[in-house]
């Protein structure tokens, strides 16, 4: 059963030089992210869940609804972990531009 995730994104252009702002704004397109959730019956009962595209994100639950909610929590945790690790490896510098995309599940 696929779980569709659509994106609502926002970011700031404040630190991008003016000439780059024009080309960036002109090339913006709506962002759509589609992940396929896989739910399997667990031998001990309940369901295991993972994303086909992100196998390191996985969870479980007694029902599919619980497995889905837990899978979304696992996705947030994995993304948060990778973000923190990346920032430790590459601290903020004046030439660094970070853009935040916010995804909302309909």
C-alpha positions in Angstrom: 0.0 0.0 0.0 1.8 3.2 -1.1 1.9 6.2 1.2 2.0 9.4 -0.7 4.0 12.3 0.7 3.6 15.8 -0.9 5.9 18.7 -0.2 5.1 22.2 1.0 8.4 23.9 1.0 9.8 27.3 2.1 13.2 28.8 2.3 14.9 32.1 2.6 16.8 33.9 -0.2 18.4 36.4 2.2 22.0 35.0 1.9 22.0 34.4 -1.8 23.6 37.1 -3.9 21.0 39.1 -5.9 22.0 37.8 -9.3 21.5 34.2 -8.1 18.1 35.0 -6.6 16.7 35.8 -10.0 17.8 32.5 -11.6 16.8 30.5 -8.6 13.3 32.0 -8.4 12.8 31.4 -12.2 13.7 27.7 -11.9 11.5 26.8 -8.9 9.1 24.0 -9.5 6.7 22.3 -7.2 8.4 19.5 -5.3 6.7 16.2 -5.0 8.2 13.3 -3.0 6.7 9.9 -3.3 7.7 7.1 -1.0 6.3 3.6 -1.1 5.6 2.0 2.3 5.8 -1.8 2.6 3.8 -3.5 5.4 4.3 -7.1 6.1 2.7 -9.4 8.6 5.1 -10.1 11.4 5.4 -13.8 12.6 4.9 -12.7 16.2 1.8 -10.6 15.3 1.3 -7.1 14.0 3.1 -5.6 11.1 6.6 -4.6 10.1 7.0 -1.5 7.9 9.7 0.1 5.8 10.0 2.4 2.8 11.0 0.7 -0.5 13.2 3.7 -1.3 14.7 4.1 2.2 15.4 0.6 3.6 17.2 2.0 6.6 13.9 3.5 7.8 11.8 0.8 9.4 9.3 0.2 12.2 6.5 -2.0 13.4 3.0 -1.8 14.9 0.1 -3.9 16.1 -2.1 -2.5 13.2 -1.3 -1.1 9.8 -2.3 2.4 11.1 0.1 2.1 14.1 2.9 0.7 11.8 2.3 3.7 9.5 2.5 6.2 12.3 5.6 4.6 13.7 7.2 4.5 10.2 6.6 8.3 9.9 8.2 8.8 13.3 11.2 6.6 12.2 11.5 8.7 9.0 11.7 11.9 11.1 14.3 10.3 13.4 16.5 9.1 10.6 16.4 12.4 8.8 17.2 14.3 12.0 20.1 12.0 12.7 21.6 12.4 9.2 21.1 16.2 9.4 22.9 16.4 12.8 25.8 14.2 11.5 26.1 16.2 8.3 26.3 19.5 10.3 29.0 18.0 12.5 31.1 17.1 9.4 30.4 20.4 7.6 30.0 23.3 10.1 28.3 26.5 8.9 30.6 28.8 7.0 29.9 32.2 5.4 29.9 30.5 2.0 27.5 27.8 3.0 23.9 28.0 1.9 21.4 25.7 3.6 17.9 25.4 2.3 15.1 23.8 4.3 12.3 21.9 2.7 9.3 21.1 4.8 7.2 18.1 3.8 3.5 17.7 4.8 1.6 14.5 4.7 -1.9 15.1 3.3 
